[in-house]
Amino acid sequence: MRKLIIAAALLASAAFGSTAQAAITVYTTQEAFLAATTAAGTDAFENLSITTPTGSPITRTAGSYGYTATTSNLSPDGSTGFYGAGSTADRWLSTNYALDTVTFGSFTGSVSALGGLFFTSNIAGAYAPGAVTLTATDSLGATVTQTITASTTSSFLGFVSNGSMSNVTLASIQPAGSSIWPTANNLTLARAAAAPAVPEPATWAMMFVGFGMIGATARYRRRTTKIAYA
């Protein structure tokens, strides 16, 4: 019976110590994203030129973090790279070619979360209504794709990984008969806030079986003892 008790205890211990599956959590408000992260740093893109293109890739910083932004270079005439959209008072990161995507990656400083304002702009660099798609991938192999169907300059999307963030790609969805450019503002990098591991339902079931074995064994030992001394 002693072996049964030890085995059940080990089963419960293993359940508490189990590692959570790879996952990326999506946040649609900045408040919720910041509550789930720590040590956030933001790149507001205020030093980007809004008159001349910037070559790709570019190396940027967001607080204490470093990262690179790279365009997909799909332009048939070679006019690739970035363009500072928006205005001198509020500059945004956008592509020079509408079909190009933007990939944020090569993060430094243990980045496990990325968020920001994501929307679309027109050929003049001004806001234009449209849809964007973002795909986030982390070091544990998790991938999630989210679409903002009616983006505005305040449309927020954030991704928090329980590993480290590998990259996030931004693309605009082209409407029929016109072009819109993928655009980002206030890109925020952070680390996931520490939280205690929560066992999954299957793990809880294993724990209950283990505790049940302990209780059943204890009852059996008590009955055996009473019979032996009667």
Legacy VTK file of the C-alpha trace (Angstrom):
# vtk DataFile Version 3.0
C-alpha trace
ASCII
DATASET POLYDATA
POINTS 230 float
0.000 0.000 0.000
2.911 2.310 0.658
3.864 2.082 -3.027
0.345 3.061 -4.086
0.428 6.167 -1.902
3.815 7.195 -3.277
2.674 6.660 -6.873
-0.465 8.739 -6.362
1.489 11.540 -4.743
3.955 11.573 -7.614
1.078 11.692 -10.088
-0.393 14.762 -8.385
3.029 16.389 -8.178
3.636 15.825 -11.873
0.272 17.395 -12.668
1.127 20.586 -10.798
4.545 20.725 -12.448
3.337 20.101 -15.996
4.313 22.602 -18.662
1.572 24.485 -20.535
1.198 23.959 -24.269
2.601 26.476 -26.714
0.153 29.317 -27.226
-0.171 32.912 -28.398
-2.890 35.015 -26.764
-4.488 37.794 -28.835
-5.541 41.131 -27.313
-7.736 43.679 -29.071
-7.307 46.527 -26.562
-4.114 48.201 -25.448
-5.254 48.179 -21.820
-5.651 44.391 -21.746
-2.359 43.900 -23.585
-0.425 46.081 -21.138
-2.071 44.332 -18.172
-0.786 40.993 -19.489
2.771 42.227 -20.083
5.620 43.957 -18.332
8.515 46.308 -19.210
6.820 47.622 -22.353
8.667 49.855 -24.823
7.129 51.733 -27.779
8.427 52.866 -31.172
6.311 55.823 -32.353
8.223 56.154 -35.677
8.516 59.921 -35.232
11.975 60.021 -36.844
10.884 58.421 -40.125
11.059 60.547 -43.249
7.692 61.337 -44.817
9.249 62.698 -48.010
11.732 60.005 -49.095
11.586 56.192 -48.969
13.634 54.230 -46.437
15.366 51.049 -47.573
14.505 47.620 -46.190
15.349 46.157 -43.754
15.568 48.802 -41.054
16.797 48.387 -37.500
14.653 50.071 -34.852
14.284 50.289 -31.089
11.235 50.245 -28.835
12.315 51.260 -25.355
15.113 48.886 -24.332
14.292 46.402 -27.097
15.721 46.162 -30.580
14.067 44.763 -33.706
14.131 44.846 -37.488
11.343 45.621 -39.952
11.541 44.075 -43.405
9.353 44.473 -46.500
8.542 41.578 -48.800
9.888 43.380 -51.901
7.115 42.514 -54.344
7.279 45.712 -56.386
7.804 45.011 -60.120
9.760 48.245 -60.584
12.035 47.788 -57.584
10.505 50.616 -55.531
10.746 48.636 -52.307
11.258 49.674 -48.725
9.334 51.843 -46.295
7.603 55.161 -46.429
6.824 57.455 -43.522
3.062 57.954 -43.763
0.931 60.211 -41.578
2.038 63.759 -40.814
4.967 65.559 -39.246
3.012 65.612 -35.980
2.240 61.877 -36.037
4.323 59.683 -38.326
3.483 56.089 -39.218
5.421 53.186 -40.684
4.142 52.098 -44.094
5.444 50.415 -47.232
6.447 52.070 -50.477
4.512 49.457 -52.480
0.924 48.551 -51.553
1.319 44.775 -51.991
4.419 44.552 -49.820
4.088 43.059 -46.357
5.985 44.201 -43.266
7.676 41.638 -41.022
8.787 42.625 -37.531
11.466 40.277 -36.170
15.050 39.781 -34.928
13.955 40.945 -31.494
16.463 41.587 -28.731
15.810 41.726 -25.002
13.668 38.586 -24.540
10.585 39.902 -26.326
7.517 37.690 -25.876
4.801 40.229 -26.721
4.121 42.610 -29.601
1.255 45.037 -30.045
0.428 48.234 -31.850
-1.955 50.236 -33.977
-2.481 48.624 -37.390
-4.513 50.102 -40.246
-4.302 51.211 -43.885
-3.292 54.388 -45.696
-3.532 55.728 -49.250
-0.883 56.680 -51.816
-0.464 60.103 -50.197
0.225 58.521 -46.798
-3.082 59.627 -45.271
-5.442 57.259 -43.464
-7.774 55.297 -45.755
-10.391 52.757 -44.614
-9.394 49.160 -45.215
-8.550 45.763 -43.776
-5.242 44.369 -42.542
-4.099 40.893 -41.567
-1.433 40.083 -38.982
0.270 36.733 -38.453
2.320 36.094 -35.303
4.765 33.200 -34.812
6.663 32.314 -31.653
9.723 30.235 -30.793
7.574 27.300 -29.641
6.019 26.876 -33.074
2.655 28.503 -32.360
1.131 30.641 -35.125
-1.990 32.810 -35.054
-3.549 35.021 -37.732
-5.934 37.901 -37.044
-7.733 40.271 -39.431
-8.952 43.791 -38.661
-11.755 44.183 -41.183
-12.562 47.866 -40.728
-9.334 49.350 -39.425
-8.962 52.865 -38.056
-5.923 54.727 -36.783
-6.834 53.502 -33.283
-7.248 49.809 -34.195
-5.104 47.905 -31.682
-3.942 44.310 -31.883
-1.494 42.581 -29.554
0.070 39.122 -29.295
1.529 37.577 -26.129
3.441 34.289 -26.277
4.292 31.905 -23.459
7.632 31.482 -25.248
9.491 34.205 -27.108
8.182 36.064 -30.139
9.797 35.115 -33.469
8.065 37.474 -35.894
4.842 39.277 -36.761
3.825 40.012 -40.353
1.460 42.820 -41.405
-0.350 42.899 -44.772
-3.157 44.966 -46.267
-6.122 43.352 -48.012
-6.517 45.071 -51.367
-10.020 46.243 -52.292
-11.284 45.905 -55.846
-10.280 48.780 -58.086
-7.950 50.591 -55.680
-4.862 50.182 -53.533
-4.243 50.599 -49.815
-0.978 50.367 -47.917
-0.292 48.387 -44.692
0.484 50.872 -41.902
1.617 50.631 -38.282
1.956 53.096 -35.425
3.126 52.932 -31.809
4.649 49.468 -32.103
5.001 48.106 -28.563
7.351 45.311 -27.470
7.209 43.727 -24.029
7.598 40.573 -21.987
4.739 38.403 -20.812
3.850 39.053 -17.174
4.750 36.122 -14.905
1.748 34.003 -13.959
1.404 30.662 -12.140
0.857 27.684 -14.409
-2.776 26.539 -14.474
-3.259 22.792 -15.024
-5.349 21.853 -18.045
-8.625 19.870 -17.569
-6.960 16.536 -18.386
-4.263 17.280 -15.812
-6.874 18.085 -13.160
-8.494 14.702 -13.871
-5.159 12.947 -13.277
-4.777 14.823 -9.995
-8.217 13.766 -8.762
-7.475 10.130 -9.637
-4.245 10.371 -7.681
-5.915 11.891 -4.618
-8.665 9.266 -4.847
-6.063 6.510 -4.761
-4.539 8.068 -1.645
-7.927 8.230 0.118
-8.936 4.690 -0.853
-5.613 3.304 0.330
-5.851 5.129 3.660
-9.366 3.751 4.271
-8.207 0.235 3.457
-5.301 0.486 5.888
-7.601 1.688 8.686
-10.015 -1.195 8.157
-7.174 -3.680 8.119
-5.811 -2.291 11.365
-9.181 -2.569 13.147
-9.602 -6.197 12.092
-6.084 -7.091 13.165
-6.592 -5.781 16.723
-10.242 -6.899 17.274
LINES 1 231
230 0 1 2 3 4 5 6 7 8 9 10 11 12 13 14 15 16 17 18 19 20 21 22 23 24 25 26 27 28 29 30 31 32 33 34 35 36 37 38 39 40 41 42 43 44 45 46 47 48 49 50 51 52 53 54 55 56 57 58 59 60 61 62 63 64 65 66 67 68 69 70 71 72 73 74 75 76 77 78 79 80 81 82 83 84 85 86 87 88 89 90 91 92 93 94 95 96 97 98 99 100 101 102 103 104 105 106 107 108 109 110 111 112 113 114 115 116 117 118 119 120 121 122 123 124 125 126 127 128 129 130 131 132 133 134 135 136 137 138 139 140 141 142 143 144 145 146 147 148 149 150 151 152 153 154 155 156 157 158 159 160 161 162 163 164 165 166 167 168 169 170 171 172 173 174 175 176 177 178 179 180 181 182 183 184 185 186 187 188 189 190 191 192 193 194 195 196 197 198 199 200 201 202 203 204 205 206 207 208 209 210 211 212 213 214 215 216 217 218 219 220 221 222 223 224 225 226 227 228 229
